[in-house]
Amino acid sequence: MATGADHLDALRDRFVGCMLGLMLGDAACAPFEGTPATAIWYDFGGARKILANHPVAELTYTDDTQMMIGVAESLVEHGTIDPDALMRTFAANFDPMRSYGPGARRVIETMRSGGDWRRAATETYPGGSLGNGAAMRVAPVGLLFCDDLDRVCAEAERSALPTHTHPIGIDGARVLAVAVALAVTTDRTKPLDVGAFYVELIRRARTDEFRTQLRRAAELSPDDSVGEFGNRLEANRSVTTAIACFTMSPRSYVATIASALCLGGDVDTLAAMAGAISGAYLGVGALPANLLEKVEDGAKGRSYVRDLAERLHHARSRQDQ
């Protein structure tokens, strides 16, 4: 019979799997960002072949992981999403070499120069950004509050606001965070109930764009392609894609990431989001060790992210006391 300690150990494993799964998906696919799917195939072969024998010796992560680290650090320190504190963390961690999107870069640079970052967030794009930048970094929110989906949604929304004020951009963060929360709390000894998974995601989505995409994803058959949902920067054209990459292959992290990689386009963010969900479901042991050891391990590399995930798990454990 499993004990409470066994449960905590299993959950810790899945916290680590989620955050390292995001980092690995991001870093493994970053060299192919913006490359058309056909070019990836003709130049490097199939996605699974690339992941089995990656052509890059050291894998470097992008702003996807950098900002996820910031969300986790802020949650560990404050226990909740405080947009001001989160922006300070984003500013402190900012590394222009991490391929930040122009909108996030402008908001962070405004913060670093002492300007009004809230105004920059609303004015950078008319109506606010509807990109997937809030979704790509939100996984730690789904982990910390995994037992309370109402709070997951509320905290995810606050985590989006520093850079994304458009309803679609916010909904991307909300839906992805709920997907992580569901994945990390689902009994993985039984087959994933894909239908129930999507029912909860649809219930938590606020925009018609996301509800429509999620309903279509729920009806996918094993022979269908996830590519129909899109591979672009807009949240409604990529978040559902990443979720579908997971639900089509819930028992395999590699298959999930390969599904994202073979689509081309914004593949690093697709794989980061899909990898976070898959890692949360399967745990860190499902990540291919030969690929993970290629990921950079500097000051905030893979060892730091592993430790940060364990600190986040400890913060969740304190909430239960």
Secondary structure, 3 states (H helix, E strand, C coil): CCCHHHHHHHHHHHHHHHHHHHHHHHHHHHHHCCCEHHHHHHHHCCHHHHHHCCCCCCECCCHHHHHHHHHHHHHHHHCCCCHHHHHHHHHHHCCHHHCCCHHHHHHHHHHHCCCCHHHHHHHCCCCCCCECHHHHCCHHHHHHCCCCHHHHHHHHHHHHCCCCCCHHHHHHHHHHHHHHHHHHHCCCCCCCCHHHHHHHHHHHCCCHHHHHHHHHHHCCCCCCCHHHHCCCCEHHHCHHHHHHHHHHCCCCHHHHHHHHHCCECCHHHHHHHHHHHHHHHHCHHHCCHHHHCCECCCCCCHHHHHHHHHHHHHHHHHHCC
